[in-house]
Amino acid sequence: MDVVAAKGTFLIASPALYDPNFRQAVVLLCEHGPQGSMGLVINRPTELVLTEALHHLSMAERDDVIYSGGPVQEDHLLILIRADRPPTSSHHVFGGVYLGTDLPTLQSLVSQSVPDEAFRGYAGYAGWGAGQLDSELASDSWITTPADSKWIFDCDPKVVWPELIRSLGPRYAFYATMPRDPNLN
């Protein structure tokens, strides 16, 4: 189900994409234009707990892990937020999903428990220069599909890539069970 790459699109790594940064990755495309593209890998949790990484902030004790958002600027924290209203200092990505980039927004999210809001923190991001992503799309490195917030906030990250691959139909369903490391096959 290839759709045009645009902000609010998932990039699903094709089974033939062997780059270790993106092998079996699902990227939420947050920006896409003539100057380049930027997205977050949504299915790579790390072992690092958010409250441990940001211990200098006064935050409630939580066990949210930080996700590896991509290989660019891994020392920067970005936040994906699902909310009914745009959070302060955020950029709309699609539907009720916003991208936050500042610590006060994160502190506000952590300190209040609003049942309709969810968030995830990402260290780093995936970035492409002008025309680079279009080139990768033309070489079938990525499969595009409209983004759905359930895959970001409600699903076990381990099942995101296989389930999205399976949802693409019989042509791809076989690949849903392949190991992340092709040498284990």
N, C-alpha and C positions, 0 to 999 in steps of 0.2 A: 504494500500500500504506500508507494512513494508519493509524497506530497512535496510541494515546493519548499525548500529550506527557507525558514523565516523565523523571526522571534516567536517563541512559544511552540517550537517544533522539537520533537525528540530526534536525535541522531542515534541510531542503533548501529553499533559496530557490526559490520558484516562478518560472517564466520571466517573470511579470508584475511581479515585485518589482524596482522601479527604484532604490530607495535605494542610493546608491553604497557605503555601509558594508556592505551585504548582497547586492548584485547577484551572482548566481551563487555565493553562499556556502553552505558546509555548516557548521553549528554543532553541536557536541556539547553537549547540554544536561547541565550538571553539577549543577544544582539546579532544582527546579520545585515551587512550593507556593503557598499562599494569600498569602504576603508578597511573592512575585515569583519571578523566574527568573534564572538565570545560566548562560552557556555560553561556549564558545570556538570561534571560527571556525578550522577545522582546515586550510583550503586556501589560506591567504594568506601564503606565505613573504615575508620582507623581504630586503633586501640585507645587513642587519646580522648579523655573525657573533657568536655567543654569547661566545666568548673575548675578542673585542675590546670588547664592551659591558661585560663584567665582568672587565676586565683586573686589577682590584685583588685578585681571588681567585686563589689558586694552583691553576690547572687545567692539565691536559695540553693540548697544542696540538691543537685539534679544529676542524673546519670546520662545525659545526652552526649553522644559521641560526636566527634568532628569527622566529617567526611573528607576524603581527598577529592577536591574539585577539579584537579588537573595539574599538569606539570609547570604551569607558569605562576610565578610569584607565590610559591607555596607558603611563604611566611605571612601572607595576607589572608584575613578571614572575611568571607562573604556569607550572607545569610539569605536563604530562601524562606519566605514567609507565606503561609496561606491564611488569608483574613478576609472578612466581609468588607472592610474599609481599608483604604491604603494606609499603611503605617507611615509614621513620620520618617523622612529621609529615605524613602524607598523609590524604586523604579518598577513600574508595572511590566510584567513579563507576559502573562496570559491569564484569562479568567480571574480567579481570586488569588493569583500567585504574584508575589512581589520580590524584588531583589533589594536587600538592605546591605549597606556597606559601612555602617558606623557602629561603634561600641555602645553609645547611648540607646540606639534602637534595640540592640541585643539585650542590654540590661533591662530595658522596659519589658521586653518579651518574656524574659526569664522571671522577673519579679511579679508579674501578674498572671493569674491563671484564667484566661478567657477560653472557654471550651471550644469555640469556633476557630481559634487561632492555633496554628502549628508552625514550627520553624525547624530548620536544620542549618548547622554551621558547616562551612566548606573552607578548607585550607587550599588556596590556589584556585586556578581556573584553567580551562582549555582555551587557547587563543589561536586564531588563524589570521595571517596577513591578507591584504587585498587579493582576491581571486583564489587563495589557497584552498579554502573549503570547497569552493565550486569545482576546483580541479579534483579534489578527493571524492566529491560526489560523482563526478563524471567517470571516475575510475572504479566506481562501485565499492568504495571503502565503507560507505555509510548507507543505511536505509533510513528514510525519513518517514515520520508518522506524526500526527497531531499529538501534542503533549496532553497528559491527563494527570492531575495532581495526586490521584490515588497512588500512582507508581512512585512518587516522591515521598509522600508523607505516611501512607498507610500500609505499604507492603514491605516484607522482609527484603532487604537489598540483594540477598543472594538469589532470589527468584525473579528479579526484575528483567534481566537480560533474557534468560531462558523463556520466561512467559511471553515477553514481547516478541521474541523470535518465533515462538510457537503460534502466536496470534497472526503471524503473517501468512499462514497457510502451509499446505503440504510441501511446497518448494523449500521452506526453511525449517519446518518442524523437526526434521531429523537432527538438526544441529543443536537443538535445545538441550540435549543430554551430553554434548561433547565437553571434555574437561577444559578448563581455562588454559592449561599448559598442554599444547598439542603433543608434546613428547610423552605424555601419560596415556595416550591413545593406544 
